């Protein structure tokens, strides 16, 4: 038997993770679950074994919190997009390599990897640059 998630499960899962009780349509409170975006020079991998996250020391880098708008299912694809612009601190020195992936964690440091993916275009960050993800440009999809 192969396994697949129903549209209902995908919708409920994203609502549970990405929206608090006032907006997720559920009776449980997920307000304490914050989501933070991380920048990586390679894939964090499904098991978070190859994190390649930009170091916090020497670069003025830290994960940044992100929030999401309504979760919706359209043409059997369930997704939610960021509803804020995510701006990382101005780089104090050149990043070790181009940023190729982002991750999303449940904590500002350490924590658990929730989602990850490759950027459409890698970005070289040099001293003085500010890495930014515009509102609506970060979309989580379950299908």
Steps between C-alpha positions, in 0.01 A plus 500: 500500500634841413421787732373845423359780711151631436436867425337526844812366676730729302279801579472414869873433532601834349240685706625332814865584436476841337201672660392561857161409644342830406554427129540125459133412541584237760428474870866450596743783564822502300589857592813381680642349179712766334664441161846635419666519158863392467750552218717212374787446259370151419196287569428444869373154393183336621666384823677837553836318476661738253374830637766722336337792679679835493698526825364742759848616597681751280223570246226683694270212405207365699183316405203728446138436597240464226122485503260370238163598357202276446555138406302396194453204269478582130499230229591238765812691611504638854722799571563806712714803419688734731313814592800702620829605347788311664814712528828359628762720666753681285791263436808605694723293269467289186302178553711186463317395180187601306166447671332214309233375742276615781366309793221561744545408864287510813766696692731796446799276580528120491141372489340270246507534124140528374538578128786567260557569134732637235489861389403561138830688465797482736611826660855606580495714815791736552583736784234770522230299317156443648328173406123546473201282416205711389155444645317234300823363349543212743242228438461166676322239289367154584366280223 
